[in-house]
Amino acid sequence: MGETQHGVTRLSVSEVSALRFVWEAERIVTGPDHLTQLAFADGHTVWVGPVVRIDFLNGHIDFAGDSAAAQVVRVYATLLARPPDSVGLTYWVEQMAQGVSLAKVVEGFFGSHEFITRFGGLTDEALVVNLYREALGREPDAAGLAYHIGTLRDGLDRAQVIVNFVASPEAARIFEAENLAGVWVADSRKTLVGMAYDAVFDRPPEQEGLDYWTGRLAQGMDVRTLVEAIAGSAEFQALHAHETNAEYVASIYRSTLEREPEAAGLAYWTAQLASHAMDRIDVVLRIGISDEQRDQFSAQPHGDAFLG
């Protein structure tokens, strides 16, 4: 580990790996000197940089303009004129990690209403002009315009032409200059394990548990089976076995939503348990592993180190 003094740690490139869960950070800021400050809730501060990537237990920050994350962000910006949502970004980055080409990612946008509205009816020339404006932020030069129109007329498909803009060195340089703080990409499986532990135990998983359950999810385990397995532990029994249904619901609210249940919500979930319409695993899944919670756990942390 790097040198620590007065609660501040300075890390070398080789030491930047699996720092913590990103949601444990209260503030993450990257400055023009490419140094990144990570201030954690326990009062510890870490300075990192300059590096091309920082890995956390549940995702990573990419600083390189030619990274898969940066390219996916540029696809969204170029084709849809907006940043990606956290789930969409994670999905496409993970697809690329599994071997899906950037051209296939681009093709995945062709059927969307947003893409059709912006690019669906354009001529070859209009398409190229728009790509210069959206991907590179400038008007086309005469030679470049003629070249790209020529590639289309020679049979190059539009997805590849879009890739040639989005993945170009010029686009990467512009992106790095305008996004010093990089791109946050959540790991979907590790985030899910973190959510399950948070809901059931009100704590993050230990490294061994995180690795084990992430591996099981990769092998095809579904979310309910994951929660059932975790709930079968002695820790779960010690925390919740003695609780009434109402107490159990309140516990899940406190661990996942960080608040007491409202009266109507408490009554609803307690009645569902009492009638056996749901069991305790269902309550964890509906409250603690909901789409809302997934978005919260995948979303950008505090600070200016992230897009959005």
WOTAFEN-V604932 format. One record per pair of residues at least 6 apart in sequence whose C-alpha atoms are under 6 Angstrom apart, sorted by the first residue. I is the first residue (numbers start at 1). J is the second residue. Records with the same first field share a line. If there is no record, write none. Layout:
I = J, J
This chain:
2 = 9, 10, 11
3 = 9, 10
7 = 44
8 = 45, 46
9 = 46
10 = 46, 47
11 = 48
16 = 54
17 = 55
18 = 55, 56, 57
19 = 56
20 = 56, 57
21 = 56, 57, 58
24 = 40
25 = 39, 40
26 = 39, 40, 41
27 = 38, 39, 302, 303
28 = 37, 38, 303, 305
29 = 36, 37, 303, 304, 305
30 = 36, 181, 305
34 = 50
35 = 48, 49, 50
36 = 47, 48
37 = 46, 47
38 = 45, 46
39 = 45
52 = 63, 64
53 = 61, 62, 63
54 = 60, 61
58 = 187, 190, 191
59 = 185, 186, 187
60 = 184, 185
61 = 183, 184
62 = 182, 183
63 = 182
65 = 172, 175, 176
66 = 172
68 = 93
69 = 93
76 = 82, 83, 84
77 = 83
78 = 134, 135
79 = 115
80 = 114, 115
86 = 299
90 = 185, 186
103 = 159, 160
106 = 159
132 = 138, 139, 140
133 = 139
135 = 166
136 = 171
181 = 305
183 = 306
186 = 298
189 = 214
190 = 214
194 = 204
197 = 204, 205
198 = 204
199 = 252, 255, 256, 288
202 = 255
245 = 270
246 = 270
250 = 261
253 = 261
254 = 260
256 = 288
272 = 278
273 = 279
